[in-house]
Amino acid sequence: MQNKKLQRICVYPKDIQIITGKSYRQSLRIYNKIKAHYNKQPHQVITWEELGEYLGVKIIRNLQDAENQ
């Protein structure tokens, strides 16, 4: 059995900052807009799939996913 590392499925404003190149404050605004768009409650998080759909981009999280596309 392969030793697979568990990958994080939730997105935080810092992730949005890295992807978009915007400031942390702007990324926090985008994060909150995404939560409002998907009618998320304050304790709920957004996923990579929701982020990609909202931004209109396809997010590939690892090399194996890239090879399967």
C-alpha distances in whole Angstrom, upper triangle without the diagonal:
4,7,9,12,14,17,21,22,26,29,31,34,33,31,34,36,33,33,37,38,41,42,40,43,43,39,39,42,40,37,40,41,38,37,41,40,37,39,37,38,38,35,33,31,31,27,27,28,31,32,31,33,36,36,36,33,30,27,24,22,19,19,17,20,22,21,21,25
4,6,9,12,15,18,20,24,26,28,32,30,28,31,32,30,30,33,35,37,38,37,40,39,36,37,39,37,34,37,39,35,35,39,38,35,38,35,36,36,33,31,29,28,25,24,25,29,29,29,31,34,34,34,31,27,25,21,19,16,16,14,17,20,19,19,22
4,7,10,12,16,18,21,24,26,29,28,25,29,30,28,28,32,33,35,36,34,37,37,33,34,37,35,32,35,37,34,33,37,37,34,36,33,34,34,31,29,27,27,24,23,25,28,28,28,30,33,33,33,30,27,24,21,18,16,16,15,17,20,20,20,23
4,6,9,12,15,18,20,23,26,24,22,25,27,25,25,28,30,32,33,31,34,34,30,31,34,31,29,32,33,30,30,33,33,30,33,30,31,31,28,26,23,23,20,19,21,24,24,24,27,29,29,29,26,23,20,17,14,12,14,12,14,17,18,18,21
4,6,10,12,15,17,19,23,21,19,22,24,22,22,26,27,29,30,28,31,31,27,28,31,29,26,29,30,27,27,31,31,29,31,28,29,28,25,23,21,21,18,17,19,22,22,22,25,27,27,28,25,22,19,17,13,12,14,13,15,18,19,19,21
4,7,9,12,15,17,20,19,17,20,22,21,21,24,26,28,28,26,29,29,25,25,28,26,23,26,28,24,24,28,28,25,27,24,25,25,22,20,17,17,15,15,17,19,20,20,23,24,25,26,24,21,18,16,12,12,15,14,15,18,19,19,21
4,6,9,11,14,17,16,14,17,19,17,17,21,22,24,25,23,25,25,22,22,25,23,20,23,24,21,21,25,25,22,25,22,23,23,20,18,15,15,12,11,14,16,16,17,19,21,21,22,20,18,14,13,9,10,13,13,13,16,18,18,19
4,6,8,10,14,13,11,14,17,16,16,19,21,22,22,20,22,22,19,19,21,19,17,19,21,18,18,22,22,20,21,19,20,19,17,15,12,11,9,9,12,14,14,15,18,19,19,21,19,17,14,13,10,12,15,16,15,17,20,20,21
4,7,10,14,14,11,13,17,16,15,18,21,21,22,20,22,22,18,18,20,18,15,17,19,15,15,19,19,16,18,16,17,17,15,12,9,8,6,6,9,10,11,12,15,16,17,18,17,15,12,12,10,12,16,16,14,17,20,19,19
4,7,10,12,10,11,14,15,14,17,19,19,20,17,19,18,15,14,17,15,11,14,16,13,12,16,16,14,16,13,14,14,12,10,6,6,5,6,9,10,10,12,14,14,16,18,17,16,13,14,12,15,19,19,17,19,23,22,22
4,7,8,6,8,11,11,11,13,15,15,16,13,15,15,11,11,13,12,9,12,13,11,11,15,15,14,16,13,15,14,13,11,7,6,6,6,10,9,8,11,13,13,13,16,15,15,12,14,12,15,19,20,18,19,23,23,22
4,5,5,7,9,10,11,13,14,14,13,10,12,12,9,8,11,10,7,10,13,11,11,15,16,15,17,14,15,13,13,11,8,8,9,10,13,12,10,13,16,14,14,18,17,17,15,16,15,18,22,23,21,22,26,26,25
4,5,5,6,9,10,10,11,10,10,7,8,9,5,5,8,8,6,9,11,11,11,14,16,16,17,15,16,14,15,14,11,10,12,12,15,13,11,14,16,14,14,17,17,18,16,18,17,20,23,25,23,24,28,28,27
4,5,5,6,9,10,10,10,9,6,10,10,7,8,12,11,10,13,15,14,15,18,19,19,21,19,20,18,18,17,13,13,14,13,16,16,13,15,18,16,15,19,18,18,16,17,16,18,22,24,22,23,26,27,26
4,5,5,6,9,10,10,11,9,12,12,8,10,13,11,10,13,15,13,15,18,18,18,20,18,20,18,18,16,13,11,11,10,13,13,10,12,15,14,13,16,14,15,12,13,12,15,18,20,19,19,23,24,23
4,5,5,6,8,8,9,8,10,9,6,8,10,8,8,11,12,11,13,16,16,16,19,17,19,18,18,17,13,11,11,10,13,12,8,10,13,12,10,13,12,14,12,14,14,17,20,22,20,20,24,24,23
4,6,5,5,5,6,6,9,8,5,8,11,9,10,13,14,14,16,18,19,20,22,20,22,20,21,20,16,15,15,14,16,16,12,14,17,15,13,16,15,16,14,17,16,19,22,24,22,22,26,27,25
4,6,5,8,9,9,12,12,9,12,14,13,13,16,17,16,18,21,21,22,24,23,24,23,23,21,18,16,16,13,16,16,13,14,17,16,14,16,14,15,13,14,14,16,19,21,20,19,23,24,23
4,6,8,11,11,14,12,10,13,14,12,12,16,16,15,17,20,19,20,23,22,24,23,23,21,17,15,14,11,14,14,10,10,14,13,10,13,11,12,10,12,12,15,17,20,18,17,21,22,20
4,5,9,10,12,10,8,12,13,10,12,15,15,14,17,19,18,20,23,22,24,23,24,22,19,16,16,14,16,15,11,11,14,13,9,12,11,13,12,15,15,18,20,23,21,20,24,25,22
4,7,9,11,10,9,12,14,12,14,17,17,17,20,22,22,23,25,25,27,25,26,24,21,19,19,17,19,19,15,15,18,16,13,16,15,17,15,17,18,20,22,25,23,22,26,27,25
4,7,8,6,6,10,11,10,12,15,15,15,18,20,20,22,24,23,25,23,24,23,20,18,19,18,20,19,15,16,18,16,13,16,16,18,17,20,20,23,25,28,26,25,29,30,28
4,5,5,6,9,10,11,12,14,15,16,18,20,21,23,24,23,24,22,23,23,20,19,20,19,22,20,17,19,21,18,16,20,19,21,20,22,22,25,27,30,28,28,31,33,31
4,6,5,6,9,10,10,12,14,15,16,18,20,21,22,21,21,19,20,20,17,17,18,18,21,19,16,18,20,18,17,20,20,22,20,22,21,24,27,30,28,28,31,32,31
4,5,5,6,9,10,11,13,14,15,17,18,20,21,20,20,18,20,20,18,17,19,19,22,20,17,19,21,18,17,21,21,23,22,25,24,27,30,32,30,30,34,35,33
4,5,5,6,9,10,11,12,14,15,16,19,20,19,20,19,21,20,18,16,18,18,20,18,15,17,18,15,14,18,18,21,20,23,23,26,29,31,29,29,32,33,31
4,5,5,6,9,10,10,12,14,15,17,18,17,19,17,18,17,15,13,15,14,17,15,12,14,16,13,12,16,16,18,17,20,19,23,26,28,25,25,29,30,28
4,5,5,6,9,10,11,12,14,16,16,15,16,14,15,15,13,12,15,15,18,15,13,16,17,14,14,18,18,20,19,22,21,24,28,30,27,28,32,32,30
4,5,5,6,9,10,11,12,14,15,15,16,14,17,16,14,13,16,17,18,15,13,16,17,13,13,17,18,21,20,23,23,27,30,31,29,29,33,33,31
4,5,5,6,9,10,10,12,14,14,16,15,17,15,13,11,14,14,15,12,10,12,13,10,9,13,15,17,16,20,20,24,27,28,25,26,29,29,27
4,5,5,6,9,10,11,12,11,13,12,13,12,9,8,11,12,13,11,9,12,13,10,11,14,15,17,16,19,19,22,26,27,24,25,29,28,27
4,5,5,6,9,10,10,9,11,10,12,11,10,10,13,15,16,13,11,15,15,12,13,17,18,20,19,22,22,26,29,30,28,28,32,32,30
4,5,5,6,9,10,10,12,12,15,13,12,11,14,15,15,12,11,13,13,9,11,14,16,19,19,22,22,26,29,30,27,28,32,31,29
4,5,5,6,8,9,11,12,14,12,10,8,10,11,11,8,7,10,10,7,9,12,14,16,16,19,19,23,26,27,24,25,28,27,26
4,5,5,6,5,8,8,10,8,8,7,10,12,13,9,10,13,13,10,13,16,17,19,18,21,21,24,28,28,25,27,30,29,28
4,5,5,6,8,10,13,11,11,10,14,16,16,12,12,15,14,11,14,17,19,21,21,24,24,28,31,32,28,30,33,32,30
4,6,8,11,13,15,13,12,11,13,15,14,10,11,13,11,8,12,14,16,18,19,22,23,26,29,30,26,28,31,29,27
4,6,9,12,13,10,10,9,11,13,12,8,10,13,11,9,13,15,17,18,18,21,21,25,28,28,25,26,30,28,26
4,7,10,12,10,11,10,13,16,15,12,14,17,15,13,16,18,21,22,22,25,25,28,31,31,28,30,33,31,30
4,6,8,6,7,8,11,15,14,11,13,16,15,14,17,19,21,22,21,23,23,26,30,30,27,29,32,31,29
4,6,5,8,10,14,17,18,15,16,20,19,17,20,23,24,25,24,26,25,29,32,32,30,32,35,33,33
4,6,8,11,14,18,19,16,17,20,20,18,21,24,25,26,24,27,25,29,32,33,30,32,36,34,34
4,7,10,13,17,18,16,17,21,21,20,22,25,25,26,24,26,24,27,31,31,29,31,34,33,33
4,7,10,13,15,13,14,17,17,16,19,22,22,22,21,23,21,24,28,28,26,28,31,30,29
4,7,10,12,10,11,14,15,14,16,19,19,19,17,19,18,21,24,25,22,25,28,27,26
4,7,8,6,7,10,11,11,13,15,15,15,14,16,15,19,22,23,20,22,25,24,23
4,5,5,6,9,10,11,12,14,14,13,11,13,12,15,19,19,16,18,21,20,20
4,5,5,6,9,10,11,12,11,9,7,9,9,12,16,16,13,15,18,17,16
4,5,5,6,9,10,10,10,8,7,10,10,14,16,16,13,15,18,16,15
4,5,5,6,9,10,10,10,10,13,13,17,20,20,17,18,21,20,18
4,5,5,6,8,8,9,8,12,12,16,19,20,17,18,21,20,19
4,5,5,6,5,5,6,9,11,15,17,18,14,15,18,18,15
4,6,5,6,7,9,12,14,18,20,20,17,17,20,19,17
4,5,8,10,11,15,16,20,23,23,20,20,24,23,20
4,6,9,10,14,15,19,21,22,19,19,22,22,19
4,7,9,13,16,19,21,22,18,17,21,20,17
4,6,10,12,15,17,18,15,14,17,17,14
4,6,10,12,14,15,11,10,14,13,11
4,6,9,11,13,10,9,13,13,11
4,6,8,9,6,6,10,10,9
4,7,9,7,8,11,12,12
4,6,6,7,9,10,11
4,5,5,6,9,10
4,5,5,6,9
4,5,5,7
4,5,5
4,6
4
